[in-house]
Amino acid sequence: MKVTKEEIQRIDNYLKEGGIKYWDVRLEMVDHLVSDVESYEGSADFETLFKQSLINANWHNNLKAVNSQSWKSTNKIYRKKHSKEIISVIKNPVNLIFFILFYLGINWIAQSFPKVLKPLFFVVLFLPFVIMTYEFIKSWLKKLGRSVNMDYGFFYFSFGIFITNLPIQLIPKTQLSIWLPIILTLYLIVMFAGYRVYKYALKKVLIMKSVN
């Protein structure tokens, strides 16, 4: 059975109304359901085949649970991707040399000009945030919609900010000159890896948009 554009839209609307809020998740589910419906070679109406396909996929009357599971499984994928990117960043000789020099430079400033360390920390913390804001505006202008891939792309892009905040609050002021150079270096590594994850998510979403 050949599914029409109107019937594809019917499937998408059903998933959206049922609680699948991310369009990229719906797109994959629609593809799966359409393939299942079109694989039927007998004579039956679309609604009957559609309901049967939902049952076959175990998506009948539990779409909100499917939505929750979809972003959990997507998070698992992006968490693994982020970890791999961190390792990739460190393994790159050019990057490694840069981060070593960065640490040595910040450490020298911490020892020689301790009063400059705190303002410098906020500058280093702020610059990736500016880039992140710029990328967010760019993606918003592209009108990509509510995408689970973009949500996690931005989350892991900003991940360094979250994991840096707590350790700084726990460090005694007398030890800031020792720990801040280390934390700032790790922060840049995590943010750089997060930026790569974001670019991966953006590329994936743009491809999905172009195909859809």
N, C-alpha and C positions, 0 to 999 in steps of 0.2 A: 504494500500500500504506500503510495506517495503522499507525503505530508505537505500541505500547502503553507504559504506564508501566514495566512490567517490562523491556521491551526498551531503553528509555531508560536505565534503571539499569544494564543490561548494558553499554551503550556507555560510560557513565561509569566503571564499574568497570574495564573493559578499558583505558581511557585512564589511569586512576589507577595500575593495576598496571604499565602500560607505561612510567611515568616522568613523567606530566604531574601534577606535585605541586600546582599552583595550581588551586583550584576554579573561579576565574573564567575561567581559560584553558580548562579542560575544558568549561565551560558554553558558550563560543562554539564550541568544536569539536563538542560534542554537537549544538548547533543546526544546524551545517553538515551533519553526517552524517545527522541525522534528515531534514532537508530533501531530501538527496540520495536517501535510501532511499525516502521517500514520493513522490518524483517518478517512481518506476518504476511503470508502469501494467500491466505483464504479471503473470504468475503465477510467483512464486519465493519461497523461504523467506527468513526474516529474516537468518539467518547468512550466506547466500550474498550477499545484497544489502549487508549490513554490510561484509563483506570487500571487496566490489567498491568500495564507497564509500571505504574506507580507501585503496585503490589509486588511485582517482580523485583523491583529495586529496593523494596522495603522502605518506601517513602510515603506510604499511604497513611494519612492522619497523624504523621509525626514530623512535619516539616520544621517545626521550631527546634526539635532535637537534632535534626539533620543540620540546621543552620549553626547550632552551637558546636557540633562535631566538626563542621567544615572549617571554622576558624581555629579550632584547637589543632586539627591536623595541619592546617596551613602554618600555624605558629611553629609547630614542630619542624616543618620543612625550613622555615626561615631562621629558626634558632640554630639548626645544623649548618645552614648556609653561612650564617654570621661567624660561627666558630671556625669554619673552614677558611673564611676570608681573613680572619685574624692570623691564622697559621700561615696563610699565603703571604700576607703583608710582612710578617716577621722573616719568612724564608727568603724574600727578595733582598739580594745584597745591597742594592741602592737604597731601598727603604730602611734596611737595618742600619746602614752607615748614617743615614739622616737622623734616625731616632737616637742613636748613640751620641751623635754630635749635639743634638737637641738637649738630651739629658745632661751632657757635660757642660753645655752653655748655661742652662738653667741652674745647675748645681753651682757653677762658678759665681753666677749672679747672687744666689742665695747666701753664699759664704762671703762674698765681697761687698754686696749691697743688700743686706737683709730687708731694709725698708722698702726696696723696690719690688720685692718678691710678691707681695700680696696684690698690688696693682697689676703686675705682669700676669699673675695667675688669672685674674678676671679678663684680661685681654685675650689670653690663649683660650679661655673658656668661651668667650663671647664670639670669636671669629667663626668657629664651626656653626654656631647658632645662627649667624648672619647667612651663611651659605645654606643652611637648612631652611630658613625662612624664604630665601630667594627661590629655592627649588620647590617649596610648597606653593608659592604664588604661581610659578611656571606651570606646575601640574594642575592647579586650579583653573588657570586660563585655558588649559587644554580640554576642560570639561570632561574629565575622565569618570565622573560619577563616583558612587560609593563602591569602592573596590577593596576586597579583603587583602589582595596583594599589595596595594598602595598603603593600606593601613599598617601592615606589618613592615613594609619598606621604610616608612617614616618612623615607626617605633624603634627599629634597630638602628636607624640613622641617629636617633636621639638617645639611644641606650647609654652612651658614654656619659651624658649629663646626669642621668639618674644614678649610675653606679659611682660617680665621682663625688656626689654631694654628701653622702653619709660618712665615708671615711674622713673627709675634711673636717666635719663637725666633731669627730671623735679624737682627732689628733691634738695633743696638748700644744699650746702656743710655743713652748720651748723646743719642740721637735719639728715645727713647720719647715724649717730650712732643710731638714733631712728628708722629710717625706713628700713635700710638695713637688720637687723635681721628678721623683719617681711616679707620683700620681698623675702629673701633667703628661709625662711621656706615655704612660699606659692609656691615658684619656685620648691622646691623639691617635694611638694605634687602634683603639676600639672605635673611635669616630670615623677614621679612614676606612676601616672594614665595614662599618655601618653605611657609609656613603656608597661603597661598592654594592652592598645588598640593596640599597634604595635604587640604584641605577639598574640593577638586575630586575627588580620589581617593575620599574617604569617601562623597561624594554618589553617585558612579558605582557604587560597590560596594553601597550601600544600595538603589539602584534595581535593580541586578542581583539582589540577594537577594529583593526584593519581587516581582519578575517570575518568578523561578525557582520 
